[in-house]
Amino acid sequence: MAILDLPLEGGCTCGGVRYRLSSKPLIVHCCHCRWCQRETGTAFALNAMIETDRVILLKGRPLLETIPSFSGKGQQVARCPDCLIALWSHYAGGGNTFAYVRVGTLDDPDRLPPDVHIFTMSKQPWVVLPEGVPTAETFYSRSAVWRPESLERRRIALEGHSKI
């Protein structure tokens, strides 16, 4: 990951919802699965995974809706109630403990390049993956890809979530 000045801020198109990331993400996924292609209407989804309590609302309140997901368990999408831009999601596996922030909604999205490209078996053939960035045909082993500090933050977040 590139050197990161914090905090990072972002929001929807109309400005009705604004947020701040209070720390760097655990990891940034570039997902090339067909489900993400359909959902975004483009070649991939770029999501920054971060603990939900580190996504600070600055303005507005997103609308939370549940939509179908590849896993069959659904995902909860936080959208601006006015312009309906998707800002982040919560997937069934992590519940509300983790948010997958749409990197494109950041004011400066080029500050969060992908740490890993996933589901590359279904990537568009014209997408050229950069050298030096890990790739996985489907998913990956967290211990092989994540930074040790991210693994520890994940452990702490899941431990705290189980006590609630």
N, C-alpha and C positions, 0 to 999 in steps of 0.2 A: 504494500500500500504506500502511496506517496505520503510525504510529510504533510501533516494536516494541522492547520490552524483552526482552533475551535473557539466558539461554537460554530456549527453549520446551521443555516436557516433556510427555510423553504416555505412553500405554500401552493395554493391552487391558482388557477388562471385568473379568476376574478378578484383574488385578494381577500375573500371572505374567511378563509382559514389560513393561519400562519403557524409555523412550528419551529422549534429549535432542537437540534441534537446536542445533548450536553456532554457527549463523549464520542470518541470514534466508534464506528460500528464494530461488531464482533467479526464480521466478514461481509464482503460484497460479492453476491452471486450474479453472474450473467447466465440466465437460463434460456436454453434454446429449445425447450420442449414444445411440442405442437400446442399444448394447452396454453402456455404463455404467449405463443405466437397469436393464437386466436383471441385471447383476452386483451392483448395490447394492440392487435391489429398491425403488428410489425414483426421483425425477425427474432426478437428476444425480449426478455424482461430483465431489467437491471435493478436489483433490490439490495439495500443495505440492511442487514439483520442487526438489530440492536434491542436491548432491553426496553420494554415499553415505558418504564418509568423514566427513561432517559430521553423520551420524546416529549418535550415541554410545549404545551399549547400556548401560543402567544396571542392568538385572536381567533374567535369563532369556536364552533364546536362541530366536529365532523359527524356526518350521518354514518351509522354503522349498519351494513347490510350483509347478509349471508348469501353467498353465491356458490354454485357447484365448483368442485375442484377435482383435479386428476385423481386424488386419493379416494374420492367418493365421500369424504368426511366434511366437505365444504370449507370455505374460508370466509372470514369476516373482513370486509373491505371498508376502510374509513374513507369517505368521500366528502367533498364540499357539498353542503345541502343545496347550494345555488347553481354552481357550474358543473357539479357531479364529477369533477376530476378525482381519480383514485390517488390518495396520498400514501397510504400504507395498508398492509394486510396483516391479519393474524391467521396462521394456519393451525389446523386441528392438533398437530403434533406438539406445538408449544403453547397453544391456547393464547391467552392475553399476556403471557409473560414476555413474549418477543413480538416486535413489530418488524415487518419487512417493508422498509421505506422505499418508495419509488424514487430512485436517484434523480430521475428527470424532473422531479418537483422541487429539487434544491435550487436555490438562487445561483449557485455555482456548481453544477453537477460534474464538471470535469475534475473536481477535487476528489471524487470517489470512483476511480477506475476499478474494474473487476479484479478480485483476488483469485477467482476461479471461474471457469466456463463449465457449465453442467448441461447434461442431456445433449451433448454434441452430436450424438448419433442421429438426431433429427434437425440439426442446424440447417439453415438454408445453404445451398451449395456455393453461393456467391459470397458468403461471409468468410472472411479470412481471419483466423484466430492469431493473435500476437504470439510471438516466440517468448518463452520465459514465463508465461502465465499458465498455471496448472489447468488441465482439462480432464473431464470425465465423460465417458460415453453416456452414463446415466447419472448416478450420484457418486459420492466419494466417501472415503474414511475420514471422519472429522479429525482424528489424531494425526493423520498424514498431511492435512492441508491447513488446519487452523493454527494460529500463533498460540503459544502456551498461555499467554495472558487472556486470550479470548476463551480458551477452554476453561480456565479458572472462573472467569466471569459467568460463563454459561452454567457451570456447576453451582455457583453461589445463587444465581437467579432461580434455577430449578429447585434448589434446596429451600429457598425462601418461599417459592410458590407452593410447595407441598405443605408448608406450615399454615397456609391461609385456610 
